[in-house]
């Protein structure tokens, strides 16, 4: 807990000490961290392997982009409304996907994400098709708040959302509901035999996961100023899954670290070589083979010794 | 942590550049004096071949400038990074160039959706972006921002050249095949409208999903349509697959194949299958003017081959940027912007005037035909028609033409 407070203080002080571009990078890393953490609820705690989490991100980003472009809604409201919309869509997705288990569940999540991708590619009026939505504004907040329009202000908005989401997830996974989720992860038939409606629990956690994923997508759209179909592509879903696994699944904090690690590594490697994906692949194989607990697991082992 | 490490590495890189410049016998005292040009360019992925051409043109230009007295007496330093064609990378890398490397001038962004993503950020960055190939009409239309300039030929201008050529051609009936996404449909709509305006018949069009490998059902449809000409809105691998199959089916013997843009990349990929294709072109090495002859000769000396279309187009953009900086006497965004407006440059494509109203370069348009020339390894595009700037450039802020 003390480490957490220190980390939060360090992150809060970061924009004051970092050069401007580092703050921009860190903002994006935190947004991706929020996305990876939301996927961890499904992958790490419930063993629901989703190959389509980009759907939540893209949905949130497009919803937020359209709200900011076409309405006068202030920035924070647009972001939270988009997250809610994504969560509601998540209920429907969960209802369908939880009809299946294991690999079939994963395939259904993938199919759903690809469906959204295809729609985004065709529905020019709403998504701008292959060109995407560009020039998404950061509207003035409620009561004329202009702070979120600046680089540092937006960083604090993202940091606030991440800390809030983390606190929520932490309470969630430690609650009785979280215990049921772990029950589903370890042995679903046994959990059912204990009298729990596991399908309902799974629908709930997928919807929550979508809502938080949608929140991160909604934060991304005004941050980057645009949204396009790449945000919904299956390749991106795979990358988020990698972030969770490299960071350390079932730890909430691990995936955040994994996301930051993935993004910064991509950023640094791509400056030196065009085939950065090759090196990243090797690093990923290394983690799977030698450190299945991910970065967080390595870190914890080191600290305990 | 990587962030902290990366800063000194970047410093190290630029000091290496400085050492290289000094070691090369250059006159520049300090690399800090260099004019930095940011190039977030697509080098990998589907558009990588275009990005590679554009990068080479920029490198050639920078080398030329640095070999003489530099620009405003300062050397040019290119800051190049691969975006893999992903707009989120492009924005991030451009932002990094601006905020960390102090870049105020950007060029060489390949895809239009990348350009559309970067444009709204330019005012905040206080940076000028000079397009080298971006075709989307909206960039000088509804999405125009004060710090964006387009010295190259736009997409509507390319289509316009083909449309003007159509009016004079004896063909009466047309059909089309396009890729099934925004660009394919938009370009086909523009073409259909032009055909009708010319008083000719547009029989219809088919659209193939991106990544189609087998075009035989589409080729059958085109054959059965009874058209004399077929308009292709295909790019990259799809274009290559179509042309190769069309040759097997001898489609070109019956129907004249037309395209928005003839690009050497695909000619080199499909070889003889491209012969006979007629289309718009932004630049051809065969253009007959003194600036182009000097450029082609210098290029051949350097690389042992003719410059290709995107190389010529990007090079012209570099020359326009150079002229604007010389006129402004500074690289300050506000000064370069006012120097750029109404600037007239005679370059590889002849006269270009950067009009102030929508920042589009007014210039001539070309239609080329792919022919086989003895002694050449690949077929080459040859200019068959040239149209003056006032017929090619659309009215200000518009993507369509009045007549």
Interface residues (C-beta under 8 A of the other chain):
Chain A: X18 X19 X20 X21 X22 X24 X25 X26 X28 X121 X122 X124 X128 X129 X130 X131 X132 X134 X135 X224 X225 X226 X228 X230 X231 X264 X265 X267 X268 X270 X271 X274
Chain B: X2 X3 X5 X6 X7 X43 X44 X81 X82 X86 X87 X88 X91 X92 X95 X96 X99 X100 X112 X113 X116 X117 X119 X120 X121 X136 X143 X181 X182 X183
